[in-house]
Amino acid sequence: VLFEGILLKPSMVTPGAECPTHATPQQVGEYTLTMLKRRVPPAVPGIMFLSGGQSELEATLNLQEMNRQPNPWHVSFSYARALQ
């Protein structure tokens, strides 16, 4: 696989649907970027997140938080909810 030629489309790291506690955008951003930095080479040019069942607001705030933290990729969305 030529890493420079792919876009990755994962979901964000969020608590399960039945989890009694809710994660903040800062936690989602931190956990998601930590996981990606451990597994995705910096040669991958972009990561386009799926909504993973989050609301428009949740998904947008979580993505915004990830873009505030340093990372080696272009981080954006790949869900229609973000366009509404």
C-alpha positions as protocol buffer text, in pm:
chain_id: "A"
residue {
  index: 1
  type: VAL
  ca { x: 0 y: 0 z: 0 }
}
residue {
  index: 2
  type: LEU
  ca { x: 132 y: 341 z: -94 }
}
residue {
  index: 3
  type: PHE
  ca { x: 53 y: 541 z: 221 }
}
residue {
  index: 4
  type: GLU
  ca { x: 86 y: 875 z: 40 }
}
residue {
  index: 5
  type: GLY
  ca { x: -202 y: 774 z: -186 }
}
residue {
  index: 6
  type: ILE
  ca { x: -470 y: 685 z: 68 }
}
residue {
  index: 7
  type: LEU
  ca { x: -727 y: 861 z: 281 }
}
residue {
  index: 8
  type: LEU
  ca { x: -828 y: 688 z: 601 }
}
residue {
  index: 9
  type: LYS
  ca { x: -1198 y: 696 z: 707 }
}
residue {
  index: 10
  type: PRO
  ca { x: -1218 y: 587 z: 1073 }
}
residue {
  index: 11
  type: SER
  ca { x: -1464 y: 671 z: 1345 }
}
residue {
  index: 12
  type: MET
  ca { x: -1361 y: 881 z: 1644 }
}
residue {
  index: 13
  type: VAL
  ca { x: -1280 y: 717 z: 1978 }
}
residue {
  index: 14
  type: THR
  ca { x: -1598 y: 768 z: 2183 }
}
residue {
  index: 15
  type: PRO
  ca { x: -1762 y: 586 z: 2474 }
}
residue {
  index: 16
  type: GLY
  ca { x: -2005 y: 309 z: 2388 }
}
residue {
  index: 17
  type: ALA
  ca { x: -2377 y: 383 z: 2356 }
}
residue {
  index: 18
  type: GLU
  ca { x: -2453 y: 229 z: 2697 }
}
residue {
  index: 19
  type: CYS
  ca { x: -2166 y: 398 z: 2880 }
}
residue {
  index: 20
  type: PRO
  ca { x: -2304 y: 607 z: 3170 }
}
residue {
  index: 21
  type: THR
  ca { x: -2041 y: 881 z: 3130 }
}
residue {
  index: 22
  type: HIS
  ca { x: -2012 y: 1122 z: 2839 }
}
residue {
  index: 23
  type: ALA
  ca { x: -1671 y: 1218 z: 2698 }
}
residue {
  index: 24
  type: THR
  ca { x: -1582 y: 1583 z: 2641 }
}
residue {
  index: 25
  type: PRO
  ca { x: -1457 y: 1699 z: 2299 }
}
residue {
  index: 26
  type: GLN
  ca { x: -1111 y: 1736 z: 2458 }
}
residue {
  index: 27
  type: GLN
  ca { x: -1116 y: 1370 z: 2567 }
}
residue {
  index: 28
  type: VAL
  ca { x: -1242 y: 1247 z: 2229 }
}
residue {
  index: 29
  type: GLY
  ca { x: -975 y: 1452 z: 2051 }
}
residue {
  index: 30
  type: GLU
  ca { x: -697 y: 1333 z: 2281 }
}
residue {
  index: 31
  type: TYR
  ca { x: -795 y: 964 z: 2273 }
}
residue {
  index: 32
  type: THR
  ca { x: -855 y: 962 z: 1898 }
}
residue {
  index: 33
  type: LEU
  ca { x: -527 y: 1133 z: 1811 }
}
residue {
  index: 34
  type: THR
  ca { x: -334 y: 913 z: 2055 }
}
residue {
  index: 35
  type: MET
  ca { x: -474 y: 601 z: 1890 }
}
residue {
  index: 36
  type: LEU
  ca { x: -400 y: 734 z: 1539 }
}
residue {
  index: 37
  type: LYS
  ca { x: -44 y: 840 z: 1627 }
}
residue {
  index: 38
  type: ARG
  ca { x: 22 y: 486 z: 1752 }
}
residue {
  index: 39
  type: ARG
  ca { x: -111 y: 319 z: 1437 }
}
residue {
  index: 40
  type: VAL
  ca { x: -119 y: 551 z: 1133 }
}
residue {
  index: 41
  type: PRO
  ca { x: 204 y: 658 z: 963 }
}
residue {
  index: 42
  type: PRO
  ca { x: 254 y: 1033 z: 906 }
}
residue {
  index: 43
  type: ALA
  ca { x: 284 y: 958 z: 532 }
}
residue {
  index: 44
  type: VAL
  ca { x: -96 y: 915 z: 516 }
}
residue {
  index: 45
  type: PRO
  ca { x: -206 y: 1258 z: 388 }
}
residue {
  index: 46
  type: GLY
  ca { x: -556 y: 1274 z: 534 }
}
residue {
  index: 47
  type: ILE
  ca { x: -798 y: 1130 z: 784 }
}
residue {
  index: 48
  type: MET
  ca { x: -1166 y: 1185 z: 707 }
}
residue {
  index: 49
  type: PHE
  ca { x: -1383 y: 1097 z: 1005 }
}
residue {
  index: 50
  type: LEU
  ca { x: -1719 y: 923 z: 993 }
}
residue {
  index: 51
  type: SER
  ca { x: -1983 y: 1055 z: 1233 }
}
residue {
  index: 52
  type: GLY
  ca { x: -2018 y: 726 z: 1420 }
}
residue {
  index: 53
  type: GLY
  ca { x: -2374 y: 810 z: 1527 }
}
residue {
  index: 54
  type: GLN
  ca { x: -2280 y: 1142 z: 1690 }
}
residue {
  index: 55
  type: SER
  ca { x: -2503 y: 1446 z: 1661 }
}
residue {
  index: 56
  type: GLU
  ca { x: -2402 y: 1729 z: 1428 }
}
residue {
  index: 57
  type: LEU
  ca { x: -2284 y: 1936 z: 1721 }
}
residue {
  index: 58
  type: GLU
  ca { x: -2090 y: 1655 z: 1891 }
}
residue {
  index: 59
  type: ALA
  ca { x: -1912 y: 1551 z: 1572 }
}
residue {
  index: 60
  type: THR
  ca { x: -1823 y: 1910 z: 1485 }
}
residue {
  index: 61
  type: LEU
  ca { x: -1692 y: 1993 z: 1834 }
}
residue {
  index: 62
  type: ASN
  ca { x: -1489 y: 1672 z: 1847 }
}
residue {
  index: 63
  type: LEU
  ca { x: -1335 y: 1737 z: 1505 }
}
residue {
  index: 64
  type: GLN
  ca { x: -1263 y: 2098 z: 1599 }
}
residue {
  index: 65
  type: GLU
  ca { x: -1077 y: 1980 z: 1908 }
}
residue {
  index: 66
  type: MET
  ca { x: -864 y: 1741 z: 1702 }
}
residue {
  index: 67
  type: ASN
  ca { x: -769 y: 2024 z: 1469 }
}
residue {
  index: 68
  type: ARG
  ca { x: -651 y: 2231 z: 1768 }
}
residue {
  index: 69
  type: GLN
  ca { x: -396 y: 1966 z: 1863 }
}
residue {
  index: 70
  type: PRO
  ca { x: -80 y: 1907 z: 1659 }
}
residue {
  index: 71
  type: ASN
  ca { x: -97 y: 1607 z: 1427 }
}
residue {
  index: 72
  type: PRO
  ca { x: 77 y: 1507 z: 1103 }
}
residue {
  index: 73
  type: TRP
  ca { x: -238 y: 1467 z: 890 }
}
residue {
  index: 74
  type: HIS
  ca { x: -508 y: 1677 z: 729 }
}
residue {
  index: 75
  type: VAL
  ca { x: -802 y: 1598 z: 960 }
}
residue {
  index: 76
  type: SER
  ca { x: -1154 y: 1657 z: 829 }
}
residue {
  index: 77
  type: PHE
  ca { x: -1499 y: 1498 z: 803 }
}
residue {
  index: 78
  type: SER
  ca { x: -1666 y: 1254 z: 571 }
}
residue {
  index: 79
  type: TYR
  ca { x: -2025 y: 1276 z: 685 }
}
residue {
  index: 80
  type: ALA
  ca { x: -2326 y: 1464 z: 550 }
}
residue {
  index: 81
  type: ARG
  ca { x: -2418 y: 1582 z: 901 }
}
residue {
  index: 82
  type: ALA
  ca { x: -2126 y: 1825 z: 897 }
}
residue {
  index: 83
  type: LEU
  ca { x: -2271 y: 1998 z: 592 }
}
residue {
  index: 84
  type: GLN
  ca { x: -2613 y: 2065 z: 743 }
}
